Amino acid sequence: MRHLKLADWAVLRASGARSGKAFEAKAWMVLVETCNAAISFDARPRATFHDSAVFAGGSSSQEHARCGRTLKQTLEAAMALRSAGFY
């Protein structure tokens, strides 16, 4: 996706945002990484993904149900940060 412009992203169109700037102001990116038997989730604001100190994170085993729960909890924590005015 690196070669695509933000306006080309299907998620931007599906979000209903009127512009790329409006989308980035509300979007969170989730980085999913594996380390041995653990899977980690790191959610950060899209607009400041590379240098933001504001993030929500979680880790899980490779069991699908646990991964889904951890991802949901990570995104809920990210939304709580936004609601509290951290981003």
C-alpha positions in Angstrom: 0.0 0.0 0.0 3.0 2.3 0.2 2.6 3.2 -3.5 -1.0 4.2 -3.1 -2.2 7.7 -2.1 -4.4 8.0 0.9 -7.4 8.9 -1.3 -7.0 5.4 -2.9 -7.4 3.5 0.4 -10.6 1.4 0.6 -10.7 2.0 4.3 -10.9 5.8 3.7 -13.8 5.4 1.4 -15.6 3.0 3.8 -15.0 5.4 6.8 -17.3 8.0 5.3 -14.7 10.7 6.0 -14.9 13.7 3.7 -11.2 14.1 3.3 -7.9 12.4 4.0 -7.2 14.9 6.7 -10.5 14.2 8.4 -9.8 10.5 8.2 -6.3 10.8 9.7 -7.6 12.9 12.5 -9.7 10.0 13.8 -8.0 6.9 12.5 -5.8 4.6 14.6 -3.3 2.2 13.0 -2.6 -1.2 14.6 0.8 -2.8 14.4 0.7 -6.6 14.9 4.0 -8.4 15.6 5.0 -11.9 16.6 7.8 -12.8 18.9 8.2 -16.5 19.5 4.8 -17.7 20.7 3.4 -14.2 21.6 1.6 -11.8 19.4 1.7 -8.1 20.3 -0.7 -5.3 19.3 0.2 -1.6 19.3 -2.5 1.0 18.4 -1.4 4.6 17.7 -3.1 7.6 16.1 -2.7 7.4 12.3 -1.6 11.0 12.0 1.4 10.5 14.3 2.1 6.8 13.9 5.9 6.9 13.8 6.6 9.5 16.6 3.6 9.4 18.9 4.1 8.7 22.6 0.3 8.0 22.8 -0.5 4.4 22.2 -2.4 1.4 23.5 -0.9 -2.0 23.5 -1.6 -5.6 24.4 -0.1 -9.1 24.0 -1.7 -12.5 23.5 -1.0 -16.1 22.8 -1.5 -17.4 19.2 -5.0 -18.7 20.0 -7.4 -17.0 17.7 -10.1 -16.2 20.3 -7.5 -14.6 22.6 -6.0 -12.6 19.7 -9.4 -11.2 18.9 -10.1 -10.3 22.5 -6.8 -8.6 22.9 -7.2 -6.7 19.7 -10.6 -5.5 20.8 -9.3 -4.5 24.2 -6.4 -2.6 22.6 -8.7 -0.6 20.4 -11.1 0.0 23.3 -8.1 1.4 25.3 -7.2 3.6 22.3 -10.7 5.0 22.2 -10.6 5.6 26.0 -7.3 7.6 25.4 -9.1 9.7 22.7 -12.1 10.2 24.9 -9.9 11.4 27.8 -8.3 14.0 25.5 -4.9 12.3 25.2 -5.3 12.5 21.4 
